[in-house]
Amino acid sequence: MRLVAALLGVLALAFAAPAAADPPAAEAFVDVFPDTNPCTGATMTVTITVNGFLHDHGSREVFYGERTITTSDGFSGRGTETFVLNGQIILFRQTDIMTNASGDRFRANGAFVLDLSTDTVRVERFALTCLSK
């Protein structure tokens, strides 16, 4: 019986917390940087436009964004990103797929996790992968 009461208490807190939090705030930003096209090896300029929502729960933040990407060498595509800051970790994940007029495709994906208690990077993976050429 105590287990059931404890589980109900946890469920009540889990569902009550989002209701008490502020509504998500719309966020938009643009990032421009040089990179190397994984299908051609050529240098390209990447422009990423992110439109998303930041949900703030006091000391915790969650961001979800939808990404539109263009490159100076004719690729374009879409993707998503997630950012979480909860006082214990910082987590960032993103995945994008780009194509060009010839049908060439590449994927950009990454993950980053920082343990704030030890200031240690637990995960750091970013890759550009040519899918078809």
N, C-alpha and C positions, 0 to 999 in steps of 0.2 A: 504494500500500500504506500509506503514512503517513497518507493521508486516511482510509482505512478504520480504521486504528488510532486516529486522533484522534476519529472519530465514535463508535467503540465506547467510548472513554474518556469522552466527554461523555454518552453514553447510560447508562453505568454510574453516573456521578455523579448523573444525573437520577433514576434509580430508587433509588439508595442513600440519597440525602438524606432522602426522606420516611420510609423505614424506620427511620432513626436518630433521627428527631424524636420528640418527645413526642406522645402521642395527643391529638386535639382535646379541648378542654374545653368542656362545655356552658355557655352563657351565656344569660341572659334579662334583659330590661329593658323598662321602660315609659316612653314619652315623651308628654307632653300639652302642646298648644300651640294658640293661636288661628290661624285661617287664613280665607280667603275661598273660599266654594264657587264654582267656575267656572261652574256651570250656573245659579245663582240670584243670585250677587253678594252673598249674605248672609254675615255672619260666622258661623263655626262653630268649635266646639272639637273638635280632632282628638286621638284617643287611639290610639297605636300600641304594640302589644305585640310584641316581637321575641324569638323563640326561635331560637338558632343555636349554632354551634360556632366556637371560636377555636382555630386551629392555630398554635402558636408554634414557629418554627424559629430559635431564638437571637435574632438581631437582626431577623428577618423575622416578620411576623404576617399571617395571612389569616383573615378572619371571613366566614362565610356565614350569613345569617339569613333565616328565614321570618317574615313580618309579618302580623299581624291588625290591621285598622284599623276603628275606628268613629268616627262624627262625631255631634255633638250635634243635627244636623238630619236624622238618620235614614239616613245612608249607612253601609254596611259593606263590607268587602272584604278582599282578601289581596294580598300582594306578596312580593318578595324584595329583599335587600340584600347587597352585597359590599363589604368593606373590605380593602385591602391596604396594608401598610407594609413596604417592603423596603430601607430605607436610602437609596434614590434618589428614591422618590416616595411620596406618600400618595394612594390612589385610593379613592373611594367611589362606588357606583352603587346606585340603587334604582328599582324600578318597582312600582306598585300600581294596582289597578282596584277602584273602589267603585261600588256600585249601591244604589238605594233600593227601597222596596216598589212604587213606580210604574214601575220599570224605567229610571229615569234613571241614567246612568253617567258617571263621569269617571275620568281617568287622572292619576296623579301619577308623574312620573319625573324623575330627576336624575342628574347626573354631576359629579364634582369631582375634579380632579387637581392636586396641588401638587408642583412640582419642588423637592425638598429642597436640592439643591446651589445653587440660586439664590434659594430662597424665593419662587418665582414661581408664581402660579396659572396653569396651562396650560389648564384646562377648568373652567368653572363654568356649568352649565345645570340649571335646575330649572323645571319647568312643571306647572301644573294645567290639564288640557284637558277641556272638556265633550265627551263622545262622543255623547250622545243626551239629549234633553229632551222 
